[in-house]
Amino acid sequence: MSEIPVLQLLPRPRSLTVTGGLFRVPAKGSIILNDAENRDILPAVRKLQQMTSQVLRLELPLSIGLRPSRQSAYNFSYNRLLPAQAYEITVGPDGIAISYSSPEGAYYAVATLKQILEQCGRDVPYLFISDQPDFAARGLMIDISRNKIPKLETLYRIIDLMSDLKFNQLQLYIEGSPFAYESFPQVWELETPVTGEEILLIDAYCRERFIELVPNQNSFGHMEHWLSRPEFNHLAEIPEGFMLPDTMYDRDLYPDGLFMQPGTFHTEDPEVLRLLGRMYDDLLPYFTSSQFNVGCDETYELGLGKSKALADSAGKGQLYLSFLQKIHELVTARDKTMQFWGDIIIQHPELIPHLPKDIIAMEWGYSAGHPFEADTLKFREAGIPFYVCPGTSSWNSLTGRTDNMLANLRNAAVHGKTNGAIGYLITDWGDFGHWQHLPVSYAGFIYGAALSWNVENNLDADVAGYLNRSVFQDRSATIGQLLLDLGNYYKLESGTLRPNDSELSMLLRSRLDNMGIVKKLTPVHFDQLEAYISTIEEQLTKLDLACDDAELVREELANGIHFVKHALYLGRLKLQITAAPGKVDPDLLQGLIKDLDLLLHSYRQLWTRRNRAGGLEQSVSKLLRLRSEYEALI
């Protein structure tokens, strides 16, 4: 008899007991569905058939009802006593038995079985698993508004990964024009947006995997793309734009201040609500979800322009709440439950009890020490349902910020569960060009999925192992730890607190004559960073990937490393300029121009492999400016 394997499951189930003995999946077995009326679990059955074919090379038929002529390989049975989304798996001499109380539970059981079969083959150890999630809603939010709009096949790849990890909610963040609003073709006619018809396809693909595609469209702040247009500019709180307050940006990056385009609606103009209503009516019909995330975060200008007198008399918080309530009326009139980002209302805790009780607050924060415990308690005490919304720490990082990501996701999960969060939404943003490649975000997806399913059992989840086994199929078992290490280069920077940023990313985005960041760095910093990243780069040659996008993944990692290396070259150049202004070697500058050209060439090619063309030129605009600044020095 074969040795009983040690199972590596992610998420780790609530309870797993392995006993002596092995069940061999029979070549002539069947998948038995005991209850003829429970055909709503057929997506789970079909997935089980598909993976049995792919992993075990067995084609097992479906049989509804028990018959002596049929040998059971897998047996599905309904158990009304199990909680929603829960499942049980029992493996013994008579086969593999799956109990469920909902179609979702059956599907999650199959997701667990997939990992078991991948690790064990046909010889499955006798075991008993009892499992259910800590968070009812376990979601992922992808930013499709900061330049990078994924192709349909890229979204399908992400959804398949989500399915394996037991996610049940996906949001595609919309601000600006990544969606083709039929009433406003002039807004997106020069872009490559997602169309309503494509949303129908994505929605159906999600529903087949028990994932809810929740519409997500910002509706208050972050409206720059609309309010900068002549036909909508009069709806802005400050139509001419404004300087962001000093406390809200990094002075090293913006020594002369940070000018912002108009981005927040004037709350007292009734035309704003009419515009939002038309936008909602263009967007919402394509989604089957009963929920809608309306955003409403970072309303920087609120009460500083047209509504200043009203804000001074009634209070800025009351101004925010009143407009939020009006948006709530728009949403409920369209039979949706409203989600909104909680960052503004949390600054006015006395107003939280006045929120509509059927609203869902999305408590977000992306630092390792974000006060999830204190903030969620305010929503709980006011009786407002809420999600916790940490992030992948991928944006503004080039290749991730691993330790911050792990701590942020863990912090949200622990305090979210303790204080009664109804959901856990992992956010993956694309600020300032969306330079990070998709694989950089995978570790955050995986660790967050594990925590959102079961916090206690997954605090030390083997993210690297799952990346090796289930995502990249790396026979060298190298890429998981490589990705985690690649995301920790930021720890060798100056140590200055840079929220949601890394200094190397900031160097690439800052003007060449801006020495604010480089003044915090020394040649020793650059030596250590260069040695660290070179060690990781050497490991790329060891990868032995069997995933279907293996070559693309290698090229993306190489390009991410190239971003880091060019930032190091740039940092050293700035140190030279600081030490000896006007004495930079032209050959050095020519070398930097050539290196940047190679970086851009590779980046452009990689962009089009997973993403639509629209947004690419805006994404590289700061790098092209840097190239022109190099030339100006020669």
C-alpha positions, 0 to 999 in steps of 0.5 A, spaced: 500 500 500 502 507 498 504 511 503 499 516 506 501 523 503 501 529 507 496 534 504 498 541 503 491 545 502 490 552 502 485 555 505 486 550 510 479 547 512 476 548 519 477 541 521 481 535 517 482 528 520 486 523 516 486 516 518 489 510 515 487 507 508 487 509 501 481 509 496 483 508 489 478 512 484 475 507 480 477 507 472 469 505 471 466 509 477 461 514 477 459 521 480 453 520 484 448 525 485 443 522 490 438 528 490 434 528 483 431 535 485 438 538 487 440 540 480 443 547 482 449 543 484 451 541 477 456 546 476 460 543 482 459 536 478 461 539 472 467 542 475 469 535 478 468 531 472 473 536 468 478 536 474 478 528 474 479 528 467 485 533 467 488 530 473 487 523 473 485 522 466 479 519 468 472 520 464 467 519 469 459 519 468 454 522 472 448 518 475 442 521 478 440 516 484 443 510 487 443 504 482 447 497 484 450 497 477 453 504 478 460 504 482 461 510 486 467 514 485 464 521 488 457 521 492 454 528 493 448 528 498 444 534 501 444 535 508 440 541 510 443 541 517 450 544 514 450 552 515 450 556 508 457 555 504 459 549 509 461 542 506 463 535 509 468 530 505 468 523 507 473 518 504 473 511 506 472 504 503 466 506 499 468 512 496 468 520 496 462 522 499 460 530 499 455 533 503 452 540 502 446 544 504 447 549 498 450 549 491 456 554 493 458 549 499 458 543 494 462 547 489 467 549 495 468 542 496 470 540 489 475 546 490 478 542 496 478 536 492 482 539 486 488 540 491 487 533 494 487 529 487 493 534 484 497 531 490 495 524 491 492 522 484 488 516 484 490 514 491 486 518 496 487 517 503 481 516 508 479 522 511 474 527 514 473 534 512 468 539 516 469 546 513 465 553 512 468 560 511 469 565 517 466 571 512 460 570 508 463 575 502 470 574 500 472 578 494 477 581 490 477 588 487 481 589 481 482 596 478 481 597 471 481 605 471 488 606 472 490 605 465 490 598 465 484 594 462 485 587 462 483 583 456 477 578 457 481 572 457 485 575 463 479 576 467 477 569 466 484 567 468 483 571 475 476 568 476 478 561 475 484 563 480 478 566 485 474 559 484 480 555 486 481 559 492 473 559 494 472 567 493 465 569 491 465 576 489 469 580 484 469 588 483 472 591 477 473 598 480 471 604 475 472 611 475 473 615 468 472 611 462 474 604 462 466 602 461 463 604 455 457 608 457 452 608 452 449 615 453 456 618 453 460 615 447 464 622 447 467 620 454 470 613 452 471 613 444 478 614 444 479 608 449 478 601 449 473 600 455 469 594 457 462 594 454 456 592 456 456 586 452 462 584 455 460 585 462 454 580 460 459 575 459 464 576 465 457 576 469 455 569 466 462 566 467 462 568 474 455 566 476 458 559 473 463 559 479 458 562 484 462 568 484 458 575 484 460 580 479 458 587 483 458 593 480 463 598 482 463 605 480 465 611 484 460 617 484 462 623 488 470 624 489 475 621 483 471 624 478 477 627 475 476 624 468 469 627 467 469 633 471 475 635 467 471 635 461 468 642 458 461 639 458 461 637 466 466 641 469 461 646 472 458 640 476 465 640 480 466 643 487 472 647 484 472 647 477 479 650 476 482 645 480 486 646 487 492 644 490 492 638 495 493 640 502 500 639 505 498 633 509 496 629 504 502 628 499 509 626 500 513 633 500 519 629 497 516 627 491 512 634 490 516 639 493 512 645 489 506 642 492 501 637 488 495 640 483 489 636 483 484 636 477 477 637 479 475 631 482 469 632 487 462 633 485 458 640 487 453 636 492 448 642 491 447 642 484 441 637 482 444 636 475 449 631 479 444 626 481 441 626 474 448 625 471 449 619 476 442 616 475 444 616 467 451 613 468 447 608 473 442 606 468 448 605 463 452 600 467 447 597 472 443 593 467 448 588 465 450 586 472 445 580 476 448 582 482 443 585 488 449 590 490 453 596 488 459 599 490 458 607 489 465 609 492 465 616 495 472 616 498 477 621 498 472 627 497 478 632 497 475 638 495 468 637 499 466 644 502 472 648 500 469 651 493 462 652 492 459 649 498 464 652 503 459 657 506 454 651 507 460 646 510 462 652 515 455 652 517 452 645 517 459 642 517 463 638 512 461 631 515 453 633 514 455 635 507 458 629 506 452 625 509 447 628 506 449 627 499 451 620 501 443 619 502 441 622 496 446 617 492 443 611 497 436 613 494 438 613 487 441 606 488 435 603 492 430 606 487 434 601 482 433 595 487 440 595 489 444 594 496 449 600 496 456 599 498 461 605 499 468 606 502 468 608 509 474 613 509 470 619 510 464 618 514 469 615 519 472 622 520 465 624 523 464 618 527 458 622 530 454 621 524 455 614 523 449 612 526 445 616 521 447 612 515 441 608 512 441 601 516 441 597 509 447 600 507 454 597 507 460 600 509 467 598 506 472 600 511 479 600 507 486 601 509 493 599 506 498 600 511 500 594 516 498 598 522 491 601 519 486 601 525 481 596 523 480 594 530 478 601 532 474 603 525 470 597 525 468 597 532 465 604 530 460 601 525 459 595 529 456 599 535 452 603 530 449 597 527 452 598 520 454 592 516 461 593 514 466 589 510 474 590 511 478 592 505 485 591 505 490 591 499 495 587 495 500 592 496 502 591 489 501 599 486 506 604 486 511 598 488 514 596 482 514 588 484 510 589 491 511 590 498 510 583 501 511 584 508 506 590 509 501 586 504 502 580 509 501 584 515 495 588 512 491 582 510 492 579 517 490 585 521 484 586 517 482 579 517 483 578 525 479 584 527 474 584 521 472 577 524 472 579 531 468 585 530 463 582 526 465 584 518 460 581 513 465 581 508 473 581 506 474 585 500 482 585 497 483 591 493 488 591 488 490 598 485 493 601 479 495 608 481 500 612 477 501 608 471 499 601 473 506 599 472 506 592 476 505 586 472 499 581 474 503 576 478 506 581 483 499 581 486 498 573 486 501 572 493 496 578 496 490 574 492 492 567 495 494 570 502 487 574 503 483 568 500 486 563 505 485 568 511 478 570 509 476 563 509 478 561 516 483 566 519 485 562 525 488 556 521 491 560 515 495 566 519 501 562 517 498 559 510 504 557 505 503 562 500 509 560 496 507 553 496 501 554 493 504 559 488 509 553 486 504 548 486 497 550 484 498 557 480 505 556 476 506 549 477 513 550 478 517 543 478 523 547 481 519 549 487 522 556 486 517 562 484 513 562 490 519 564 495 522 568 489 515 573 488 515 574 496 522 576 496 522 580 490 516 584 494 521 586 499 526 590 496 523 596 499 525 594 506 532 596 504 530 603 502 531 609 507 526 607 512 522 613 511 515 612 512 512 612 505 504 610 505 502 605 499 509 607 496 516 605 495 522 610 494 524 606 487 517 607 484 517 614 487 524 616 483 522 613 477 516 618 477 519 624 480 522 629 476 530 628 474 531 635 478 528 633 484 533 630 489 528 630 495 527 622 495 535 621 493 537 625 499 534 620 504 538 614 500 546 613 500 551 609 496 550 604 501 543 603 500 544 602 492 549 597 493 545 593 498 539 594 493 543 592 487 546 586 491 539 583 493 535 584 486 541 581 483 540 575 487 533 574 485 534 575 478 539 570 478 534 565 480 529 566 474 534 561 470 532 556 475 524 556 474 521 550 471 514 552 470 509 548 467 503 553 467 500 555 460 503 562 461 510 560 463 514 564 458 510 570 459 510 570 467 518 569 466 518 575 462 514 579 466 518 578 472 524 580 468 521 586 466 519 588 473 526 587 476 528 591 470 524 597 473 527 596 479 534 596 476 533 602 472 530 606 478 537 604 482 541 607 476 537 613 476 538 614 484 546 613 483 545 618 477 541 623 482 547 622 487 552 624 482 548 630 480 547 632 487 555 631 488 557 635 482 552 639 478 553 639 471 559 634 470 555 628 468 558 623 463 554 623 457 556 616 455 553 614 462 546 618 460 546 615 453 547 608 457 541 610 461 537 612 455 538 605 451 537 601 458 530 605 458 528 604 451 529 597 452 525 597 458 519 601 455 520 596 449 519 590 453 513 593 457 509 595 451 510 588 448 508 585 455 502 590 456 498 588 450 499 580 452 494 581 458 491 588 457 487 592 452 491 597 448 488 603 451 491 607 457 498 604 455 501 611 452 498 614 459 502 609 463 509 610 460 508 618 460 512 619 466 518 614 463 518 618 456 518 624 460 524 621 464 527 619 457 527 627 455 530 629 461 536 624 460 537 627 453 536 634 456 542 633 460 547 631 454 
